[in-house]
């Protein structure tokens, strides 16, 4: 259950995303609204909504803002109708990129995504062009120093597919999306506090980029993540500090 180091890379990317997301509330509101529309407004029976609400709480979003988003999604309030769209493409050195969006205007969104790819050295691909290189799964990451033995015991008993120790002693737990919420609760109950927990598109293999290639790739990712309609960006590029 050993694996390569990814703690620094994930933390680095998360830090860059958080630092520039003055529009974090907007993205969270969209996710809450869509989650409530698809699965209903009860977080006890809607895992996606529960996860979105947890993220909103971590971001200190006011509770009344959260409730309005839930009501809007569940049909209680009028507002823009957002739909989910996924774009796939290639970055520097052929690195794969997945861009998940929520939009009320497909034409605007695809134009902005295509422009970002073109401007920063990438190429927008077709549906399915890179998705096969990723796995849709739950990912729970623990900081270096966390007890691997305890994580393994709780995680595997709760249905996790794998527990991976990085070279830096970080611990990654991987599971099927449907088991993410009960697994996270079991780990929390056991006193194992994760640093990052989300349902993601996890690359099967990573491509290490360094120097100019890493810098160019980071600029492309920053441009995509900066678009108003973009919710998440996934890549199989590993860059560390740039």
C-alpha positions in Angstrom: 0.0 0.0 0.0 2.9 2.4 -0.7 2.8 5.1 -3.2 4.6 8.2 -4.6 4.5 11.5 -2.8 1.5 13.7 -3.6 0.9 15.7 -0.4 2.9 18.8 -1.5 1.5 18.8 -5.0 -2.2 18.6 -3.8 -1.7 21.1 -1.0 0.1 23.5 -3.4 -2.7 23.4 -5.9 -5.4 23.7 -3.3 -3.6 26.7 -1.8 -3.4 28.4 -5.2 -7.1 27.8 -5.8 -8.2 29.0 -2.3 -6.0 32.1 -2.5 -7.6 33.4 -5.7 -11.2 32.4 -5.1 -12.8 35.6 -4.1 -15.7 34.0 -6.0 -15.6 30.8 -3.8 -19.1 31.6 -2.5 -20.5 31.8 -6.0 -19.1 28.4 -6.8 -20.4 26.9 -3.6 -23.8 28.4 -4.1 -24.0 26.9 -7.6 -23.0 23.4 -6.3 -25.5 23.6 -3.5 -28.3 24.7 -5.8 -27.6 21.9 -8.4 -27.1 19.3 -5.7 -30.5 20.2 -4.2 -32.2 20.2 -7.6 -30.9 16.8 -8.4 -31.1 15.0 -5.1 -33.6 17.1 -3.0 -33.1 19.6 -0.2 -32.6 17.1 2.7 -28.8 16.7 3.3 -29.4 13.5 5.3 -30.5 11.7 2.2 -28.5 13.7 -0.3 -24.7 13.0 0.1 -23.7 15.5 -2.6 -25.6 18.3 -0.8 -24.1 17.3 2.5 -20.6 17.6 1.1 -21.4 20.9 -0.5 -22.8 22.2 2.8 -19.7 21.0 4.6 -17.5 23.0 2.2 -19.7 26.0 2.7 -19.3 25.7 6.4 -15.5 25.5 6.1 -15.6 28.6 4.0 -17.7 30.4 6.7 -20.6 31.0 4.3 -23.7 32.4 6.2 -26.3 29.8 6.9 -29.1 31.9 5.4 -27.1 32.0 2.1 -26.9 28.2 2.2 -30.6 27.8 2.9 -31.5 30.1 0.0 -29.4 28.1 -2.4 -31.0 24.9 -1.2 -34.5 26.4 -1.6 -33.7 27.7 -5.0 -32.4 24.3 -6.1 -35.3 22.4 -4.6 -37.8 24.7 -6.4 -38.7 27.1 -3.6 -37.1 30.1 -5.2 -36.7 31.4 -8.7 -33.2 31.9 -10.2 -30.8 31.0 -13.0 -31.0 27.3 -14.1 -27.5 25.9 -14.1 -26.5 22.8 -16.0 -23.3 20.7 -15.5 -20.9 20.5 -18.5 -17.5 18.7 -18.7 -14.8 19.7 -21.1 -11.7 17.7 -21.8 -8.4 18.8 -23.3 -4.6 18.7 -23.3 -2.1 20.9 -21.7 1.7 21.3 -21.8 3.5 18.1 -22.9 0.2 16.4 -23.6 -0.9 16.4 -20.0 -4.6 15.6 -19.6 -7.1 18.2 -18.3 -10.7 17.8 -17.3 -12.8 21.0 -16.7 -16.1 20.7 -14.8 -18.4 23.7 -15.3 -21.8 24.9 -14.2 -23.4 27.4 -16.5 -26.6 29.0 -17.6 -25.1 29.8 -21.0 -23.3 26.9 -22.9 -22.2 29.2 -25.7 -20.4 31.6 -23.4 -18.8 28.9 -21.4 -17.3 26.8 -24.2 -15.9 30.0 -25.8 -14.2 31.0 -22.6 -12.8 27.5 -22.0 -11.6 27.2 -25.6 -9.9 30.6 -25.4 -8.1 29.7 -22.2 -6.7 26.5 -23.7 -5.6 28.2 -26.9 -4.0 31.3 -25.2 -1.9 29.2 -22.8 -0.6 26.5 -25.0 -3.3 23.8 -24.6 -5.9 22.3 -26.9 -9.6 21.7 -26.2 -10.4 18.0 -27.0 -13.6 16.1 -27.7 -15.8 14.2 -25.2 -14.0 11.2 -23.9 -10.6 12.2 -25.2 -8.9 12.2 -21.8 -11.5 11.0 -19.3 -10.4 7.4 -19.6 -7.2 8.4 -17.9 -9.0 9.3 -14.7 -11.1 7.5 -12.2 -14.3 9.0 -10.6 -13.8 8.2 -6.9 -13.8 9.5 -3.3 -10.4 10.8 -2.2 -9.5 11.4 1.5 -6.1 12.7 2.3 -4.4 12.8 5.7 -1.3 14.8 6.7 2.1 13.2 7.2 2.4 11.7 10.6 -1.2 10.3 10.7 -1.3 6.7 11.9 -1.3 4.5 8.8 -2.3 1.5 10.8 -5.4 3.2 12.3 -6.4 4.6 8.9 -6.1 1.2 7.3 -8.1 -0.5 10.0 -11.0 2.0 9.8 -10.9 2.6 6.1 -10.9 -1.0 4.9 -13.5 -2.0 7.4 -15.7 0.8 6.0 -15.4 -0.2 2.4 -12.4 1.7 1.1 -10.8 0.3 -2.1 -7.2 1.2 -1.1 -5.1 3.1 1.4 -1.9 4.6 -0.1 1.1 5.9 1.8 3.1 8.6 0.0 6.8 8.8 0.2 6.3 11.9 2.4 4.2 9.7 4.8 0.9 11.3 3.8 -2.0 8.8 3.7 -4.5 8.7 0.9 -7.8 6.8 1.1 -9.6 5.9 -2.2 -13.2 4.6 -2.4 -16.2 4.4 -4.7 -18.2 7.7 -4.8 -21.3 6.0 -3.2 -19.2 5.1 -0.1 -17.5 8.4 0.3 -19.8 9.9 2.9 -20.1 6.9 5.2 -16.4 6.3 5.0 -15.6 9.9 5.8 -17.9 9.8 8.8 -16.3 6.6 10.1 -12.9 8.1 9.8 -14.0 11.3 11.6 -15.7 9.2 14.3 -12.4 7.4 14.9 -10.6 10.7 15.5 -8.9 10.7 12.1 -9.3 14.3 10.7 -8.6 14.5 7.0 -7.0 17.6 5.4 -8.7 17.1 2.1 -11.9 15.1 1.3 -13.8 15.2 -1.9 -15.2 13.2 -4.8 -12.8 13.8 -7.6 -11.5 12.7 -11.0 -8.3 11.0 -9.9 -5.6 10.4 -12.6 -4.5 6.8 -13.1 -1.0 8.0 -13.7 0.7 11.3 -13.3 3.1 13.2 -15.6 5.9 15.1 -13.9 6.5 18.6 -15.4 9.4 20.8 -14.4 10.9 24.2 -15.3 9.3 26.1 -18.1 6.8 23.3 -18.8 5.6 23.4 -15.2 5.3 27.2 -15.3 3.3 27.1 -18.5 1.0 24.4 -17.3 0.3 26.3 -14.1 -0.6 29.4 -16.1 -3.1 27.3 -18.1 -4.6 25.8 -15.0 -4.9 29.2 -13.3 -6.6 30.6 -16.4 -9.2 27.8 -16.4 -9.8 27.9 -12.7 -10.3 31.7 -12.9 -13.3 31.4 -15.3 -16.6 32.2 -13.7 -18.4 29.0 -14.9 -15.6 26.6 -13.9 -16.2 24.6 -10.7 -13.2 22.1 -10.8 -10.1 21.5 -12.8 -8.4 18.1 -12.8 -5.1 17.2 -14.4 -2.6 14.3 -14.5 0.2 16.8 -14.4 2.4 16.9 -11.2 4.3 20.1 -10.8 4.9 20.8 -7.1 6.1 24.3 -6.6 6.1 26.7 -9.5 
